[in-house]
Amino acid sequence: MHDDLLARARAWLAEDPDADTRAELAELIDAEDHAELTARFSGTLQFGTAGLRGELGAGPMRMNRAVVIRAAAGLAAYLKKQGAAQGDGDAGLVVIGYDARHKSEDFARDTAAVMTGAGLRAAVLPRPLPTPVLAFAIRHLGAVAGVEVTASHNPPRDNGYKVYLGDGSQIVPPADAEIAAEIDAVRSLNDVPRPETGWQTLDDSVLGAYLARTDAVLSEGSPRTARTVYTAMHGVGKDTLLAAFARAGFPEPVLVAEQADPDPDFPTVAFPNPEEPGAMDLAFAKARETDPDLIIANDPDADRLAVAVKDGTDWRMLRGDEVGALLAAHLVGRGARGTFAESIVSSSLLGRIAEKAGLPYEETLTGFKWIARVEGLRYGYEEALGYCVDPEGVRDKDGITAALLMTELASTLKASTSGSGSAAGGRTLLDLLDDIAVEHGLHATDQLSVRVEDLSLIAAAMRRLREQPPTDLAGLPVTKAEDLTRGTDALPPTDGLRYTLDGARVIVRPSGTEPKLKCYLEVVVPVAAHADLPGARAKATDLLSALKRDLSAAAGIPGA
């Protein structure tokens, strides 16, 4: 077995086009590091509906140029079988974007070379730009597909490869399996033509078109006075967001300077995700200095939006479900028409808001690849800080445009002197959340998230819950237990469990992009009047704590 492992590693070394990973692998071979070689050559990084994502390094279980070239070749073969190389004598166009992580530009260039060598046309965005700019460019340029090289908010050691088709949405089955089959059919990199030239590097006109269409997202004549603190979380969002805010006429955001510019090492955060503990500390510190109306943050590829507000004397992050409800209420107030949609792990509050407004509502599987495909979509969101506020322009989550809409809402409330919570200084996002709770009930959500090194722990927890499903949680009886691998009347099969309780809901699933077990909790407490909100919040907090405790015990993961 050891000799076979070394043989596979040496074969990979002979084909690897990257001097960095060749040197890394050569050291492992010379040292006969069996454990590390096994980790890198025990299989292949699997291509799925999230594309590829993994740790950088040599070998088929890591992200590297050889893996990316094979993925690009498989995608090109799939597109050609779909007819992308035919029609009016004009080959299909593939648009390629990339973030500022290690090797992202190399992976983008390799993808462009492979597409060109396969007889397709390739166009690369001019520099590292937000993922929503790539999603916009696909539809704007009439491309047959798009690729974004990004690992989003993963740790610095990771990178990824996200694939979109011509509708501007991320791939879903069966396209993922068909592309994976084409990738598996690539036997040698020597069989993949990779010319050194022949693709187009786009200029700033696509970015200009992306920014121009944000004008239509905001209401004509709406207030534009809210002051913001902004962090790009060491990613690529800053320049695009500042340009969008300047174009819209908002005050220039105060930057968190330590996190403003791209840095692939993400030196100020353990994980470059606004949801992670400590990630927003520098933004909170800047807000205490400058006293803005709100804090806005993007993740490193700027497709997600985080919002923080002053609550009493200090600042706190709004949950993704709170931001989702605020944006929905704002769009309803502006007379939006069309379907409101969310994934199953998001708060049921959106359904209440849509029903009250007489709007269609749909629930989908987790991920914007599903939300974006809802027929007649007007607004979609997911609790993990993803918001699609302009599906005609960007059929994916868009942290830049959502930031504009949220800042417009904060400005509108600031200019208001009517309604609960109003004072001389106007109303706030928290005032609106209070109004929503009184109108629809307090929908309080939380998450139990367990990061693991050993993925077998996640499988064991899911197996335990399936074999010994809880009959009650937090003192509430489980009225319905669903194994989502069997699908439902409205949803196709997915790896997850859903428990419906009297006044609560729990969903448990493995993360699709990180080594995590994720449990989504929601309790709904009726509220008769604003004066009842403190008691309702206290009750909701107690219930959520009890749900965490009992679910952790049921899953067999102490301290989860």
Salt bridges, closest charged atoms under 4 A:
ASP4 OD2 - ARG8 NE 3.25
GLU15 OE1 - ARG70 NH2 3.03
ASP18 OD2 - LYS103 NZ 2.79
ASP20 OD2 - LYS103 NZ 2.90
GLU24 OE2 - ARG40 NH1 2.59
GLU32 OE1 - HIS2 NE2 3.33
GLU36 OE2 - ARG40 NE 2.78
GLU36 OE2 - ARG62 NH2 3.63
GLU55 OE1 - ARG157 NE 3.92
ASP90 OD1 - ARG121 NE 3.25
ASP99 OD2 - ARG101 NE 3.74
ASP106 OD2 - LYS103 NZ 3.88
ASP106 OD1 - ARG109 NH2 3.01
ASP110 OD2 - ARG65 NE 2.69
ASP167 OD2 - ARG373 NH2 3.63
GLU182 OE2 - LYS81 NZ 2.72
ASP204 OD1 - ARG127 NH1 2.75
ASP215 OD1 - ARG247 NE 3.17
ASP239 OD1 - LYS238 NZ 3.74
ASP261 OD1 - LYS238 NZ 2.66
ASP265 OD1 - HIS102 NE2 2.84
GLU276 OE2 - ARG451 NH2 3.26
GLU276 OE2 - LYS516 NZ 3.11
GLU289 OE1 - LYS286 NZ 3.44
ASP291 OD1 - LYS310 NZ 3.47
ASP293 OD2 - LYS414 NZ 2.94
ASP299 OD2 - HIS153 ND1 3.96
ASP299 OD2 - ARG304 NE 3.54
ASP303 OD2 - LYS162 NZ 3.59
ASP303 OD2 - LYS397 NZ 3.52
ASP311 OD2 - ARG316 NE 2.95
ASP314 OD1 - ARG288 NE 2.90
GLU322 OE1 - ARG316 NH1 3.36
GLU363 OE1 - ARG498 NH1 3.53
ASP390 OD2 - ARG213 NE 2.89
ASP398 OD2 - ARG213 NH2 3.27
GLU408 OE1 - HIS330 NE2 2.81
GLU408 OE1 - ARG334 NH1 2.90
ASP434 OD1 - ARG537 NH2 2.52
ASP435 OD2 - ARG427 NH2 2.41
ASP435 OD1 - HIS530 NE2 2.77
GLU439 OE2 - LYS356 NZ 2.64
GLU439 OE1 - HIS440 NE2 3.69
ASP446 OD1 - ARG319 NH1 3.40
ASP446 OD2 - LYS548 NZ 2.96
GLU482 OE2 - LYS480 NZ 3.89
GLU482 OE1 - ARG498 NE 2.81
ASP483 OD2 - ARG466 NE 2.95
ASP495 OD1 - ARG466 NH2 2.94
GLU514 OE2 - HIS153 NE2 3.51
GLU514 OE1 - ARG451 NH2 3.13
GLU514 OE2 - LYS516 NZ 3.90
GLU522 OE1 - ARG505 NH1 3.66
ASP550 OD1 - ARG549 NE 3.00
